[in-house]
Amino acid sequence: MATISLFGTMFLCLLIGVPIAFSIGAAALVTMYFVSDLPLNIITQKAFTSLDSFPLLAIPFFMLAGILMGKGGVSRRLLDLASALVGWMVGGLAMVTVVSCMFFAAISGSGPATVAAIGSFMMPAMRDKNYGAGFAGAVTAASGSIGVIIPPSIPFVIYGVVGGVSVSSMFLAGILPGLLIGTMLMLVSYIVAKKKNYTEKSIETFTFAAVLKTMNEAKWALLIPVIILGGIYGGIFSPTESAVVAVVYALVIGMFVYKELSPKDVYNCFVEAILINSTTMIIIGLSISFAFIMTLEQVPAVIADSILTFSDNQIIVLLLINILLLIVGMFIDTISALVVLAPILLPIATGVGIDPVHFGVILVANLAIGFITPPLGVNLFVASSVSKVPLEKIISAIFPFLFVMIFSLMVITFVPEISTWLPGMFE
């Protein structure tokens, strides 16, 4: 009864257009009223007290750091470096987009933020060189998904908090899967560009001199992931403290080194971060209330028993979980899905012998695909908004990238060493 009430109410609200946060809150409220004898105010209490978490402080600070870096000249210098590295290839501008998104992912932790920062430069450039507006939007939206896999990653922070898994281990675990997905996106970009004759390059030839020059100009930007990850694994600061360090570093670099951040720009960056974070925290708080009621009514145990009754074979269980997550990612945003589903699926995964760190990567990689899957597809909407290209054109061009991301997901799922090798080295 609780399961039907929770998920039935949530999906009914979503179908009639209620925002995701309030759909989740309404589902918790209805279920609490009809199924439980507990007072209704426990929903608001859990929503507020759940946010009193030191690890969750990393989220607003990483958001702010990403915004400051995007507007402080970091993204442009990373684009120049990416152009020197891969701009000479067939489909050079598309290749630059993918590599730039991989660079920016290492400093932003957000998929939509990566699309907005890189897309504002690269999508108009690709359109000007006759790459096709739909293709330009599709490659940017797909590449932006890497923003939640390559560390630092906001979804990894949330999974670590909800699942009781080390955030530092999750950051390490995301490096190789992120590189794998980026490489596969470059491959499909090359194939599509060759087939459609998108041959325009950002530079004509590769030279070490150009790489060294752009690397020198981007050195302060490239130091950001080194400082963040090096500080965490060197034991200097925690992941949450690293986010604060990233904000301070972004302010110093943007204002005093690159000199592209004015006091007014800084104020606007803080306002933007506050607005985005307020929405995010409402979603997280109500999602944790939802998860609390699920646990109270033993919904995770019921769902786990149902899946394990079907099969306790690890391969079958992983396939079922992947199918479920791919479907969920089409309709529910990443943060809500993580908070709601991690408590349900993590015990199932560990019950069939899957490492919690590996499973966290599987979970986030699935939901990253949701960024480019209609009807939710947040990255698709951001790419459309930034480029002023109709959403339908971008969706029609996204399928090769969607296919290769699902292929990468299968590799990540069934080759656990891709996720566990680096964390294992630091144990």
C-alpha positions in Angstrom: 0.0 0.0 0.0 2.8 2.5 0.9 4.7 1.7 -2.3 1.6 2.3 -4.4 0.7 5.5 -2.5 4.2 6.9 -2.7 5.0 6.3 -6.4 1.4 6.6 -7.6 1.0 10.0 -6.1 4.4 11.2 -7.3 3.9 10.1 -10.9 0.3 11.5 -10.9 1.7 14.9 -9.8 4.4 14.8 -12.5 1.9 13.9 -15.2 -0.2 17.0 -14.4 2.8 19.3 -14.4 3.6 19.7 -10.7 7.4 20.5 -10.2 9.4 17.5 -9.2 10.2 18.8 -5.7 6.6 19.4 -4.8 5.6 16.1 -6.5 7.9 14.2 -4.2 6.7 16.3 -1.1 3.0 15.6 -2.0 3.7 11.9 -2.3 5.3 11.9 1.1 2.4 13.9 2.6 -0.3 11.7 1.1 1.4 8.5 2.2 2.1 9.8 5.7 -1.6 10.8 6.1 -3.2 7.6 4.9 -0.6 4.9 5.8 1.2 6.1 8.9 0.2 7.2 12.3 3.1 9.7 12.6 2.4 13.4 12.7 2.5 15.1 9.3 5.0 17.8 10.5 7.7 15.1 10.5 8.0 15.7 6.7 9.1 19.3 7.1 11.3 18.3 10.1 13.1 15.7 8.0 13.4 18.1 5.1 15.1 20.7 7.2 17.2 18.6 9.5 18.5 16.5 6.5 20.2 19.6 5.1 22.2 20.1 8.3 25.0 18.1 6.8 28.6 19.1 6.5 29.2 17.0 3.3 26.2 18.6 1.6 27.9 22.0 2.0 30.1 21.0 -0.9 27.2 21.3 -3.3 26.6 25.1 -3.1 30.3 25.8 -3.0 31.1 23.7 -6.1 28.2 25.4 -7.8 29.5 28.8 -7.0 33.1 27.8 -8.0 31.8 26.5 -11.4 29.9 29.8 -12.1 32.9 32.0 -11.1 35.2 30.0 -13.3 32.9 30.0 -16.2 32.6 33.8 -16.1 36.1 34.5 -15.0 37.9 33.5 -18.2 38.6 29.9 -17.3 36.3 28.3 -20.0 37.8 30.4 -22.8 41.3 29.3 -22.0 40.3 25.7 -21.7 38.7 26.0 -25.1 42.0 27.3 -26.6 43.9 24.4 -25.1 41.4 21.9 -26.4 41.6 23.5 -29.8 45.4 23.1 -29.9 45.1 19.5 -28.8 42.3 18.2 -31.1 41.1 21.0 -33.3 43.1 19.7 -36.3 41.1 16.5 -36.6 38.1 15.9 -38.9 35.2 17.5 -37.1 37.7 19.5 -35.2 35.1 21.9 -33.6 33.1 19.0 -32.3 36.3 17.4 -30.9 37.1 20.7 -29.2 33.7 20.7 -27.6 34.0 17.3 -26.2 37.5 17.9 -24.8 36.6 21.3 -23.4 33.6 19.7 -21.6 35.9 17.1 -20.1 38.2 19.9 -18.9 35.3 22.0 -17.5 33.8 18.9 -15.9 36.9 18.7 -13.7 36.1 22.1 -12.2 32.3 22.4 -12.2 30.7 19.2 -11.0 27.5 19.9 -13.0 26.2 18.8 -16.3 24.0 21.7 -17.2 26.6 24.2 -16.0 29.2 22.5 -18.4 26.7 22.8 -21.3 26.1 26.4 -20.6 29.7 27.4 -20.1 31.1 25.6 -23.2 28.1 25.7 -25.4 27.9 29.5 -25.3 31.3 29.5 -27.2 31.2 26.4 -29.2 27.6 26.0 -30.5 27.7 29.4 -32.4 31.2 28.5 -33.7 30.0 25.2 -35.1 26.9 26.7 -36.7 29.0 29.4 -38.4 31.1 26.6 -39.9 28.1 24.8 -41.2 28.2 21.9 -38.8 24.4 21.7 -38.5 22.5 23.3 -35.7 21.1 20.1 -34.4 24.5 18.3 -34.4 26.1 21.3 -32.6 23.5 21.2 -29.8 23.6 17.4 -29.6 27.4 17.1 -29.2 27.4 19.8 -26.6 24.5 18.3 -24.6 26.0 14.8 -24.6 29.5 16.1 -23.7 28.1 18.2 -20.8 26.8 14.9 -19.2 30.5 14.1 -18.4 30.2 17.0 -15.9 28.6 14.7 -13.3 31.1 11.9 -13.8 34.6 13.4 -13.9 35.3 14.8 -10.3 34.4 16.9 -8.6 30.8 15.7 -9.1 27.8 17.0 -7.2 25.8 13.7 -7.7 28.8 11.8 -6.2 28.6 14.0 -3.2 24.9 13.3 -2.8 25.4 9.5 -3.3 28.2 9.5 -0.8 25.9 11.2 1.8 22.9 9.1 1.1 24.7 5.8 0.7 27.3 6.3 3.4 30.1 5.9 0.9 33.4 7.8 0.9 33.0 10.9 -1.3 36.8 10.9 -1.9 36.6 7.3 -3.2 33.7 8.3 -5.5 35.7 11.2 -6.9 38.6 8.9 -7.8 36.2 6.3 -9.2 34.7 8.7 -11.7 38.0 9.6 -13.5 38.4 6.6 -15.8 34.7 6.2 -16.6 34.6 9.9 -17.5 37.6 9.5 -19.8 36.0 6.5 -21.4 32.7 8.3 -22.1 34.6 11.3 -23.5 36.7 9.1 -25.8 33.6 7.4 -27.1 31.9 10.7 -27.7 34.9 11.9 -29.7 34.8 8.7 -31.8 31.1 9.2 -32.7 31.7 12.9 -33.4 34.4 11.9 -35.8 32.2 9.3 -37.6 29.2 11.7 -37.9 31.4 14.6 -39.0 33.1 12.4 -41.6 29.7 11.1 -42.9 28.1 14.6 -43.1 31.2 16.3 -44.3 31.6 18.5 -41.2 35.3 19.0 -42.1 35.9 22.5 -40.8 38.7 22.6 -38.3 39.6 25.1 -35.6 43.3 24.9 -36.5 44.9 23.4 -39.6 47.8 21.4 -38.1 48.9 20.1 -34.7 52.0 21.7 -33.2 53.6 21.2 -29.8 54.4 24.9 -29.7 50.7 25.7 -29.9 49.9 23.2 -27.2 52.6 24.5 -24.9 51.5 28.1 -25.5 47.8 27.5 -24.8 48.8 25.2 -21.8 50.8 28.0 -20.4 47.9 30.5 -20.8 45.5 28.0 -19.2 47.9 26.9 -16.4 45.9 28.6 -13.6 42.7 26.8 -14.9 44.5 23.5 -15.1 45.7 23.8 -11.5 42.1 23.8 -10.2 41.5 20.0 -10.4 45.1 19.4 -9.2 44.5 21.5 -6.1 41.1 20.0 -5.4 42.0 16.4 -5.9 45.5 16.7 -4.7 44.4 18.4 -1.5 41.7 15.7 -0.8 44.0 12.7 -1.4 47.0 14.4 0.2 44.9 14.6 3.4 45.1 18.5 3.5 41.3 19.0 3.4 38.0 17.2 3.0 35.9 17.2 -0.2 33.6 19.9 1.4 36.6 22.0 2.4 38.0 21.5 -1.2 34.9 23.2 -2.5 35.5 26.3 -0.4 39.1 26.3 -1.6 37.9 26.1 -5.2 35.6 29.2 -4.6 38.5 31.2 -3.1 40.8 30.1 -5.9 38.2 31.0 -8.6 37.8 34.5 -7.1 41.5 35.2 -6.9 42.2 33.9 -10.5 39.1 35.6 -12.0 39.7 39.0 -10.3 43.4 39.4 -10.0 45.1 37.0 -12.5 42.8 37.0 -15.5 41.1 40.2 -14.4 37.8 39.3 -16.1 35.7 39.3 -12.9 34.5 42.7 -11.7 32.9 43.2 -8.3 29.5 43.4 -10.1 30.2 40.1 -11.9 31.1 38.5 -8.5 27.8 39.7 -7.1 25.9 38.3 -10.1 27.7 35.0 -9.7 26.7 34.8 -6.0 23.1 35.6 -6.8 23.0 33.0 -9.6 24.5 30.3 -7.3 22.0 31.2 -4.5 19.1 30.8 -6.9 20.3 27.5 -8.3 21.2 26.2 -4.9 17.8 27.1 -3.3 16.0 25.0 -5.9 18.5 22.1 -5.4 18.2 22.1 -1.6 14.4 22.1 -1.7 14.6 19.0 -4.0 17.2 17.3 -1.7 15.2 18.1 1.5 11.9 16.8 0.2 13.5 13.8 -1.4 15.1 12.8 1.9 11.6 13.0 3.5 10.3 10.8 0.8 13.2 8.3 1.3 12.6 8.4 5.1 8.9 7.3 4.6 10.1 4.6 2.2 12.4 3.2 4.8 9.8 3.6 7.6 7.3 1.5 5.5 10.0 -1.0 4.4 9.5 -0.1 0.7 13.1 -0.7 -0.2 12.9 -4.2 1.3 9.8 -5.0 -0.6 11.3 -3.8 -3.9 14.6 -5.7 -3.2 12.7 -8.9 -2.5 10.8 -8.5 -5.7 13.9 -8.0 -7.8 15.9 -10.8 -6.1 12.9 -13.1 -6.4 13.1 -12.6 -10.1 16.8 -13.4 -10.1 19.8 -13.3 -7.8 22.3 -13.5 -10.7 24.5 -10.5 -10.6 24.4 -9.9 -14.4 20.6 -10.1 -14.5 20.3 -7.8 -11.5 22.6 -5.2 -13.0 20.7 -5.3 -16.3 17.4 -4.9 -14.5 18.8 -2.0 -12.4 20.2 -0.3 -15.5 16.9 -0.6 -17.4 15.1 0.9 -14.4 17.5 3.7 -14.0 17.5 4.6 -17.7 13.7 4.8 -17.6 13.7 6.9 -14.3 16.3 9.2 -15.8 13.9 10.1 -18.6 11.3 11.5 -16.1 13.1 12.5 -12.8 16.0 14.8 -12.3 19.4 13.4 -11.1 19.3 14.7 -7.6 15.8 13.4 -6.8 16.5 10.1 -8.4 19.7 9.6 -6.4 18.1 10.5 -3.0 15.1 8.3 -3.6 16.6 5.3 -5.4 20.0 4.9 -3.7 18.5 3.6 -0.4 16.5 1.1 -2.5 19.0 -0.1 -4.9 22.3 0.0 -3.0 21.3 -2.9 -0.6 20.3 -5.0 -3.7 23.6 -4.3 -5.4 25.7 -5.1 -2.4 23.6 -8.2 -1.7 24.7 -9.7 -5.0 28.4 -8.7 -4.4 28.7 -5.3 -6.2 31.1 -2.9 -4.7 29.3 0.3 -3.3 31.8 2.6 -5.1 31.3 0.8 -8.4 27.6 0.9 -8.0 27.7 4.6 -7.3 29.4 5.1 -10.7 26.8 2.9 -12.4 24.0 4.9 -10.8 25.4 8.3 -11.7 26.4 7.2 -15.3 22.8 6.0 -15.8 21.3 9.3 -14.6 23.9 11.2 -16.7 22.3 9.6 -19.8 19.0 11.1 -18.5 20.5 14.5 -19.1 20.1 13.8 -22.9 17.0 11.7 -22.9 13.6 13.2 -23.6 11.2 14.2 -22.1 13.2 15.6 -19.2 16.7 15.9 -20.8 17.9 19.0 -18.9 21.1 19.3 -21.1 18.9 19.3 -24.2 16.9 22.2 -22.9 20.0 24.1 -21.8 21.7 23.5 -25.2 18.5 24.7 -27.0 18.2 27.8 -24.8 21.9 28.8 -25.2 22.0 28.2 -29.0 18.5 29.4 -29.8 18.0 26.1 -31.8 14.6 24.4 -31.7 14.7 21.4 -29.3 13.4 19.1 -32.0 16.5 19.6 -34.1 18.8 18.7 -31.2 16.8 15.6 -30.2 16.9 14.3 -33.8 20.7 14.5 -33.7 21.2 13.1 -30.2 20.7 9.4 -31.0 24.2 8.4 -32.0 25.6 10.0 -28.8 22.8 8.4 -26.8 23.7 5.0 -28.2 27.4 5.4 -27.5 26.8 6.5 -23.9 24.6 3.5 -23.3 27.4 1.3 -24.7 29.9 3.0 -22.4 27.5 2.4 -19.5 27.5 -1.3 -20.3 31.3 -1.4 -20.3 31.4 0.5 -16.9 28.8 -1.9 -15.5 30.5 -5.1 -16.4 34.1 -4.1 -16.1 34.1 -2.9 -12.5 37.9 -2.3 -12.5 37.3 0.8 -14.5 35.6 2.3 -11.4 37.5 0.5 -8.6 41.1 0.5 -9.7 42.0 4.1 -8.7 40.1 4.1 -5.4 41.8 0.7 -4.6 45.2 2.3 -5.1 44.5 4.9 -2.3 43.1 2.5 0.3 
